[in-house]
């Protein structure tokens, strides 16, 4: 029987899972639907995680000894009441015994752990939502952003899409300049005129991930030179750099800065402007993507937490 540690990276777009053996060797990876029980039903989130675990296809010869979840629904600075419910429902649905710890940390923490293995560092994540986190020399965490409702999470895919759609509405009302975003939004949502978008967004079927899906179109319009889109992309980069700078100013020593999420990986202009802004204030800062995928980092975190000392939530 092989002992296995499960790592989960939850997100507004997809949930990813990794299985490591007790030596830290990668056994399997998988992916399933989105999870964030701040914006979607708890049952759907649990189902996505269970599906990702099932897709690992571990078989009867594997024994799961721990599971760590990078949870986009929680903030590491406060206790989040629904997280206990999530852990309990996950335990029941996944068939985990009472002896199997389920460790919950924010998805940003797990990404940062993949960058530094718990050593000092800063990470800014920008996908459907956005957030920044730092670990200092004492092992304490600091966070910025990630406020959720009623905010748009600065620099996130959702924020970019909302700003772009607002520009489309302003253009239609003649209170803002014409923009290529109008044509591209009509194509994307398959409607004939801007006011038909009202039914798209007010019919109850559009959640944050659905709206954030328009962000790549905004990036494409910026690449084509649309001034409105260029301004939105520049503002997103500046907002995300602001998160990094806020955290770096609180760190006592030079440290690495990690970036993660679809907004960074899919938009070279945001990466470049972010890097230039951060480097202007902290010239020697090393900026880049974490070497370890967050689902693998989550599993490594769980592996390390099997040792006696722990500072995580365990249910």
PyMOL commands that set and color helices and strands:
alter all, ss='L'
color gray80, all
select helices_A, chain A and resi 42-55+81-94+107-116+157-173+180-189+194-201+208-212+215-223+227-248+262-265+268-281+294-305
alter helices_A, ss='H'
color red, helices_A
select strands_A, chain A and resi 2-9+15-21+26-32+62-71+101-106+121-126+130-135+141-145+257-260+287-289+313-314
alter strands_A, ss='S'
color yellow, strands_A
deselect
rebuild
show_as cartoon
